[in-house]
Amino acid sequence: MIDVEDLIALVRNYNPRTNEDLIRKAYDYGRRMHEGQKRHSGEAYFTHPVAVAAILTEQRLDDASIITALLHDTIEDTKSTYTEIAAQFGDEVAELVDGVTKLTNLQLSSTETKQSENFRKLFMAMSKDLRVILVKLADRLHNMRTIKSLPMEKQVRKARETMDIFAPLAGRMGMQWMREELEDLSFRVINPEARASIIRRYITLQKETGDVIHKITADIRTELEKEGIDADVWGRAKKPYSIWRKMQEKQLAFSRLSDIYGFRVICRTESDCYRILGAIHRRWRAVPGRFKDYISQPKSNGYRSIHTTVSGRDGKRVEVQIRTRQMHEVAEAGVAAHWSYRDGERAQNPFAVDPAKWIATLTERFDTADDHDEFLENVKLEMYSDQVFCFTPKGDVVQLPKGATPIDFAYSIHTRIGNSCVGAKVDGIRVPLWTRLKNGQSVEVITATGQRPQATWIDIVVTGRAKSAIRRSLREEDRERFVKLGQELARVAFEHVGRKVSDKALRTAAKTLGLSDETEVLARLGSAELTAREVIEAIYPELATQQSVEEVDHRRSVVGLTADQSFRRANCCQPVPGERIVGITYRGQGVVVHAIDCPALAEFEEQPARWVDLHWHSGRHAPVHTVSLNMTITNDAGVLGRICTLIGEQKANISDLTFVDRKPDFYRLIVEVDVRDAEHLHMVLTALEAESDVAQVERYRDLSRKP
């Protein structure tokens, strides 16, 4: 355990004017209160609060934060009280300790209404003092560093909560180093085999290529010396979880993943940042679409930096971040930079964000949430995502989460604009409404009188504000249509478990689900806010599992059609059960079912009368849904046979196979595979990605194929 004098020395390093006596008093008080208590590891419990305080000294936080760390578990776990702490250490510390205690008592991973309400109250109160969150994050970081002493079941629960809640929160607050460490510590618990595999592959890569980081760092320094620029250069391999996430997102094997190294160049002035960027781009070829200028367009948490990715040695991609020393301080401390001390004075960093203003940018978006669960969803949507910056035609900047669409953009301007949106132009070019916006783009929203939101928009937008407004509009304007669709969904679901849907059964479901009446159940079922399975479980929990046992007739696998309508899957996107779908009517041909994100839908954007709201049946589907896979494999004896066997082992059938490209060392082919649903497809892809002779495999979608 860190001695009190050593802890004070850590504080004194950045704050010579620290109140040493008060820290000693808090240290002694905390040790006395926790006396006799043990951690799961067998250590004295007080070692934990001291370690949390030490973590906060790395962020150069004030005395009140350090003292709060030493006392943060006293109200919760000892006989200490708020009144006693206030009397001995002041109201400021007492309120901070009380805030950490309230946050500890919340089950943040729960979606129960009560917990949603508590989270909302706490979140709104965060504007009083964000240091509560800083202490809690340090508390969670130390708990994750020492998690091995907990039972495995509790380790997994804590790790998932950390991955879902605390790591994204640290990232959103600008403390990227903490986010990466929390993610990696959670990854170590949740998927130790995958993490160990990445580390082994990285070690093998080092043996094959040598010390790439040292070589590239030296190359960058050489270029800077030529330009006469004074700057520090650091390089590092990215964390195992970061590499794993990229492998999953891009569906690439480790051997094909290029940008696993990151470099930082820290200089003196903003003008130096752009000179360094020019020097790097003159020396190496920039990768298109991988340049971000967060200096001219900072993130809401104060983060400023230039990001660029270039093709370095041997064609390997490397990411380079360029920023000044003051920008780097904010990049490391995030919102916490507001409280940082240097030489006994509050650090005057011009880039540090006022926490009250930062939290206001989040809370202002949640005023339209209709209930606590919807608010909790909105919080997660807004807090745990990166930002993109787009422009209105007049040049005003609009901040949106990463992945936002023109519909999100429209709703961010005004609900009326969002509701009447019929199209959009990005940089002067007409684009589909589900286009993902990128930094720096100019967006023009096209509206029309009488237009109203479509149900499919719910799955297109990413902001809580847009989702809330769309749901409200749909409930108000399309209630009758959703009730009708909900009746069909309910009928099919009840029949599947051997029951008949009735008003009485639906009233019972409404009571169990906390809704007003049976009509509300049907309306939410039709608008996809409730699933048929949830309704069945509310009344017949013992029968709900039957839905996944009995197989759905593939001729009736889609719900939402009239009795005289037939359907077929679109060849261009090949949707499978489990994916969101929409139907397009064709005269004399019935309904063609498309995936909600199919680019082919763009041509029907101005023909809303042809769109049909559809859902897949909620039961177990037959393996008859053909999906095309684009695969690159090693040209070697027996490889194709092994891959066919591998697909068969996943209970999937190969219905066709076409060679597209033959080279001396590899083949590229299109394989048609019949699967049950999206989960079955994921199993097949995962098995193929793990095969060493498969260089690349991805889902193949061909817009040239007629729907």
PEZILIN-V403153 format. One record per residue. N is the residue number from 1. RES is the residue in three letters. OMEGA is omega in whole degrees, 0 to 359 (999 if undefined). Layout:
# PEZILIN-V403153
N_RES_OMEGA, N_RES_OMEGA
This chain:
# PEZILIN-V403153
1_MET_180, 2_ILE_178, 3_ASP_182, 4_VAL_180, 5_GLU_177, 6_ASP_178, 7_LEU_179, 8_ILE_178, 9_ALA_178, 10_LEU_179, 11_VAL_183, 12_ARG_180, 13_ASN_181, 14_TYR_181, 15_ASN_181, 16_PRO_182, 17_ARG_181, 18_THR_178, 19_ASN_185, 20_GLU_183, 21_ASP_181, 22_LEU_177, 23_ILE_177, 24_ARG_181, 25_LYS_179, 26_ALA_178, 27_TYR_181, 28_ASP_180, 29_TYR_180, 30_GLY_180, 31_ARG_180, 32_ARG_181, 33_MET_183, 34_HIS_184, 35_GLU_180, 36_GLY_179, 37_GLN_182, 38_LYS_171, 39_ARG_179, 40_HIS_180, 41_SER_183, 42_GLY_179, 43_GLU_173, 44_ALA_186, 45_TYR_185, 46_PHE_176, 47_THR_181, 48_HIS_178, 49_PRO_179, 50_VAL_179, 51_ALA_178, 52_VAL_178, 53_ALA_180, 54_ALA_178, 55_ILE_181, 56_LEU_176, 57_THR_178, 58_GLU_178, 59_GLN_177, 60_ARG_182, 61_LEU_186, 62_ASP_182, 63_ASP_182, 64_ALA_179, 65_SER_180, 66_ILE_180, 67_ILE_177, 68_THR_178, 69_ALA_181, 70_LEU_185, 71_LEU_194, 72_HIS_179, 73_ASP_186, 74_THR_180, 75_ILE_183, 76_GLU_192, 77_ASP_182, 78_THR_181, 79_LYS_180, 80_SER_180, 81_THR_177, 82_TYR_183, 83_THR_182, 84_GLU_179, 85_ILE_179, 86_ALA_181, 87_ALA_185, 88_GLN_187, 89_PHE_177, 90_GLY_182, 91_ASP_182, 92_GLU_180, 93_VAL_181, 94_ALA_179, 95_GLU_178, 96_LEU_180, 97_VAL_179, 98_ASP_178, 99_GLY_178, 100_VAL_179, 101_THR_179, 102_LYS_180, 103_LEU_179, 104_THR_183, 105_ASN_180, 106_LEU_173, 107_GLN_189, 108_LEU_180, 109_SER_181, 110_SER_176, 111_THR_177, 112_GLU_185, 113_THR_182, 114_LYS_180, 115_GLN_177, 116_SER_179, 117_GLU_179, 118_ASN_181, 119_PHE_179, 120_ARG_180, 121_LYS_182, 122_LEU_182, 123_PHE_179, 124_MET_180, 125_ALA_181, 126_MET_181, 127_SER_177, 128_LYS_182, 129_ASP_183, 130_LEU_179, 131_ARG_175, 132_VAL_181, 133_ILE_180, 134_LEU_178, 135_VAL_181, 136_LYS_178, 137_LEU_177, 138_ALA_176, 139_ASP_180, 140_ARG_180, 141_LEU_180, 142_HIS_178, 143_ASN_179, 144_MET_178, 145_ARG_183, 146_THR_189, 147_ILE_185, 148_LYS_183, 149_SER_180, 150_LEU_172, 151_PRO_186, 152_MET_181, 153_GLU_179, 154_LYS_176, 155_GLN_183, 156_VAL_180, 157_ARG_179, 158_LYS_181, 159_ALA_180, 160_ARG_177, 161_GLU_178, 162_THR_181, 163_MET_185, 164_ASP_189, 165_ILE_193, 166_PHE_179, 167_ALA_177, 168_PRO_179, 169_LEU_177, 170_ALA_178, 171_GLY_181, 172_ARG_179, 173_MET_175, 174_GLY_181, 175_MET_187, 176_GLN_179, 177_TRP_180, 178_MET_178, 179_ARG_182, 180_GLU_180, 181_GLU_178, 182_LEU_178, 183_GLU_183, 184_ASP_177, 185_LEU_177, 186_SER_179, 187_PHE_179, 188_ARG_181, 189_VAL_188, 190_ILE_183, 191_ASN_184, 192_PRO_181, 193_GLU_180, 194_ALA_180, 195_ARG_180, 196_ALA_179, 197_SER_180, 198_ILE_180, 199_ILE_178, 200_ARG_181, 201_ARG_179, 202_TYR_178, 203_ILE_177, 204_THR_180, 205_LEU_178, 206_GLN_180, 207_LYS_183, 208_GLU_188, 209_THR_183, 210_GLY_183, 211_ASP_182, 212_VAL_183, 213_ILE_180, 214_HIS_182, 215_LYS_183, 216_ILE_177, 217_THR_179, 218_ALA_179, 219_ASP_181, 220_ILE_180, 221_ARG_179, 222_THR_180, 223_GLU_180, 224_LEU_178, 225_GLU_178, 226_LYS_182, 227_GLU_181, 228_GLY_182, 229_ILE_178, 230_ASP_182, 231_ALA_175, 232_ASP_181, 233_VAL_175, 234_TRP_176, 235_GLY_178, 236_ARG_171, 237_ALA_181, 238_LYS_183, 239_LYS_180, 240_PRO_182, 241_TYR_178, 242_SER_178, 243_ILE_180, 244_TRP_181, 245_ARG_178, 246_LYS_178, 247_MET_181, 248_GLN_182, 249_GLU_184, 250_LYS_181, 251_GLN_180, 252_LEU_172, 253_ALA_182, 254_PHE_184, 255_SER_182, 256_ARG_178, 257_LEU_188, 258_SER_188, 259_ASP_178, 260_ILE_178, 261_TYR_177, 262_GLY_182, 263_PHE_178, 264_ARG_176, 265_VAL_183, 266_ILE_185, 267_CYS_187, 268_ARG_188, 269_THR_179, 270_GLU_180, 271_SER_177, 272_ASP_180, 273_CYS_183, 274_TYR_175, 275_ARG_179, 276_ILE_178, 277_LEU_179, 278_GLY_181, 279_ALA_181, 280_ILE_181, 281_HIS_175, 282_ARG_183, 283_ARG_182, 284_TRP_182, 285_ARG_179, 286_ALA_177, 287_VAL_182, 288_PRO_176, 289_GLY_183, 290_ARG_179, 291_PHE_178, 292_LYS_180, 293_ASP_178, 294_TYR_174, 295_ILE_178, 296_SER_178, 297_GLN_184, 298_PRO_172, 299_LYS_184, 300_SER_179, 301_ASN_176, 302_GLY_184, 303_TYR_177, 304_ARG_178, 305_SER_171, 306_ILE_177, 307_HIS_173, 308_THR_176, 309_THR_182, 310_VAL_174, 311_SER_183, 312_GLY_181, 313_ARG_177, 314_ASP_178, 315_GLY_180, 316_LYS_178, 317_ARG_175, 318_VAL_178, 319_GLU_179, 320_VAL_175, 321_GLN_184, 322_ILE_179, 323_ARG_177, 324_THR_181, 325_ARG_178, 326_GLN_176, 327_MET_181, 328_HIS_178, 329_GLU_178, 330_VAL_179, 331_ALA_180, 332_GLU_186, 333_ALA_181, 334_GLY_180, 335_VAL_180, 336_ALA_180, 337_ALA_179, 338_HIS_183, 339_TRP_185, 340_SER_178, 341_TYR_173, 342_ARG_180, 343_ASP_175, 344_GLY_181, 345_GLU_174, 346_ARG_183, 347_ALA_180, 348_GLN_179, 349_ASN_184, 350_PRO_183, 351_PHE_179, 352_ALA_183, 353_VAL_174, 354_ASP_184, 355_PRO_180, 356_ALA_178, 357_LYS_180, 358_TRP_182, 359_ILE_179, 360_ALA_179, 361_THR_178, 362_LEU_187, 363_THR_183, 364_GLU_182, 365_ARG_190, 366_PHE_184, 367_ASP_185, 368_THR_182, 369_ALA_185, 370_ASP_181, 371_ASP_187, 372_HIS_181, 373_ASP_179, 374_GLU_177, 375_PHE_181, 376_LEU_177, 377_GLU_180, 378_ASN_178, 379_VAL_182, 380_LYS_180, 381_LEU_187, 382_GLU_187, 383_MET_192, 384_TYR_178, 385_SER_177, 386_ASP_184, 387_GLN_167, 388_VAL_183, 389_PHE_179, 390_CYS_185, 391_PHE_170, 392_THR_178, 393_PRO_179, 394_LYS_178, 395_GLY_177, 396_ASP_182, 397_VAL_176, 398_VAL_178, 399_GLN_179, 400_LEU_175, 401_PRO_176, 402_LYS_181, 403_GLY_182, 404_ALA_183, 405_THR_175, 406_PRO_178, 407_ILE_175, 408_ASP_179, 409_PHE_182, 410_ALA_181, 411_TYR_178, 412_SER_178, 413_ILE_178, 414_HIS_179, 415_THR_180, 416_ARG_179, 417_ILE_179, 418_GLY_182, 419_ASN_183, 420_SER_182, 421_CYS_176, 422_VAL_181, 423_GLY_180, 424_ALA_172, 425_LYS_177, 426_VAL_185, 427_ASP_176, 428_GLY_183, 429_ILE_179, 430_ARG_182, 431_VAL_175, 432_PRO_183, 433_LEU_180, 434_TRP_177, 435_THR_178, 436_ARG_183, 437_LEU_180, 438_LYS_180, 439_ASN_173, 440_GLY_182, 441_GLN_176, 442_SER_186, 443_VAL_175, 444_GLU_181, 445_VAL_178, 446_ILE_182, 447_THR_178, 448_ALA_178, 449_THR_179, 450_GLY_178, 451_GLN_176, 452_ARG_184, 453_PRO_176, 454_GLN_182, 455_ALA_182, 456_THR_181, 457_TRP_181, 458_ILE_183, 459_ASP_181, 460_ILE_184, 461_VAL_180, 462_VAL_182, 463_THR_178, 464_GLY_181, 465_ARG_181, 466_ALA_181, 467_LYS_181, 468_SER_181, 469_ALA_180, 470_ILE_180, 471_ARG_180, 472_ARG_181, 473_SER_180, 474_LEU_180, 475_ARG_183, 476_GLU_190, 477_GLU_185, 478_ASP_185, 479_ARG_182, 480_GLU_180, 481_ARG_180, 482_PHE_177, 483_VAL_180, 484_LYS_178, 485_LEU_178, 486_GLY_177, 487_GLN_179, 488_GLU_178, 489_LEU_180, 490_ALA_180, 491_ARG_181, 492_VAL_182, 493_ALA_180, 494_PHE_178, 495_GLU_183, 496_HIS_177, 497_VAL_174, 498_GLY_179, 499_ARG_175, 500_LYS_180, 501_VAL_179, 502_SER_178, 503_ASP_181, 504_LYS_179, 505_ALA_181, 506_LEU_176, 507_ARG_177, 508_THR_178, 509_ALA_180, 510_ALA_180, 511_LYS_181, 512_THR_183, 513_LEU_178, 514_GLY_180, 515_LEU_189, 516_SER_183, 517_ASP_183, 518_GLU_179, 519_THR_178, 520_GLU_177, 521_VAL_181, 522_LEU_180, 523_ALA_181, 524_ARG_176, 525_LEU_180, 526_GLY_180, 527_SER_176, 528_ALA_175, 529_GLU_173, 530_LEU_174, 531_THR_178, 532_ALA_180, 533_ARG_179, 534_GLU_179, 535_VAL_179, 536_ILE_181, 537_GLU_181, 538_ALA_183, 539_ILE_184, 540_TYR_182, 541_PRO_182, 542_GLU_181, 543_LEU_186, 544_ALA_182, 545_THR_180, 546_GLN_182, 547_GLN_182, 548_SER_181, 549_VAL_181, 550_GLU_184, 551_GLU_180, 552_VAL_173, 553_ASP_186, 554_HIS_178, 555_ARG_179, 556_ARG_187, 557_SER_181, 558_VAL_180, 559_VAL_178, 560_GLY_180, 561_LEU_173, 562_THR_186, 563_ALA_184, 564_ASP_182, 565_GLN_173, 566_SER_180, 567_PHE_170, 568_ARG_180, 569_ARG_178, 570_ALA_179, 571_ASN_185, 572_CYS_185, 573_CYS_176, 574_GLN_181, 575_PRO_179, 576_VAL_178, 577_PRO_183, 578_GLY_178, 579_GLU_178, 580_ARG_186, 581_ILE_174, 582_VAL_180, 583_GLY_174, 584_ILE_182, 585_THR_175, 586_TYR_182, 587_ARG_177, 588_GLY_182, 589_GLN_180, 590_GLY_185, 591_VAL_175, 592_VAL_185, 593_VAL_179, 594_HIS_168, 595_ALA_187, 596_ILE_182, 597_ASP_182, 598_CYS_180, 599_PRO_181, 600_ALA_180, 601_LEU_182, 602_ALA_184, 603_GLU_180, 604_PHE_187, 605_GLU_183, 606_GLU_178, 607_GLN_185, 608_PRO_181, 609_ALA_182, 610_ARG_183, 611_TRP_180, 612_VAL_176, 613_ASP_182, 614_LEU_174, 615_HIS_170, 616_TRP_174, 617_HIS_186, 618_SER_182, 619_GLY_179, 620_ARG_185, 621_HIS_177, 622_ALA_180, 623_PRO_184, 624_VAL_184, 625_HIS_185, 626_THR_177, 627_VAL_179, 628_SER_178, 629_LEU_176, 630_ASN_190, 631_MET_174, 632_THR_185, 633_ILE_178, 634_THR_177, 635_ASN_183, 636_ASP_182, 637_ALA_174, 638_GLY_185, 639_VAL_182, 640_LEU_178, 641_GLY_180, 642_ARG_181, 643_ILE_177, 644_CYS_177, 645_THR_181, 646_LEU_178, 647_ILE_178, 648_GLY_179, 649_GLU_177, 650_GLN_179, 651_LYS_177, 652_ALA_182, 653_ASN_175, 654_ILE_182, 655_SER_178, 656_ASP_181, 657_LEU_182, 658_THR_175, 659_PHE_183, 660_VAL_184, 661_ASP_178, 662_ARG_177, 663_LYS_181, 664_PRO_185, 665_ASP_178, 666_PHE_173, 667_TYR_168, 668_ARG_184, 669_LEU_175, 670_ILE_181, 671_VAL_176, 672_GLU_184, 673_VAL_178, 674_ASP_183, 675_VAL_178, 676_ARG_189, 677_ASP_182, 678_ALA_180, 679_GLU_178, 680_HIS_178, 681_LEU_179, 682_HIS_179, 683_MET_180, 684_VAL_181, 685_LEU_180, 686_THR_179, 687_ALA_180, 688_LEU_180, 689_GLU_181, 690_ALA_181, 691_GLU_186, 692_SER_181, 693_ASP_175, 694_VAL_182, 695_ALA_180, 696_GLN_174, 697_VAL_180, 698_GLU_177, 699_ARG_185, 700_TYR_177, 701_ARG_186, 702_ASP_182, 703_LEU_180, 704_SER_178, 705_ARG_182, 706_LYS_180, 707_PRO_999
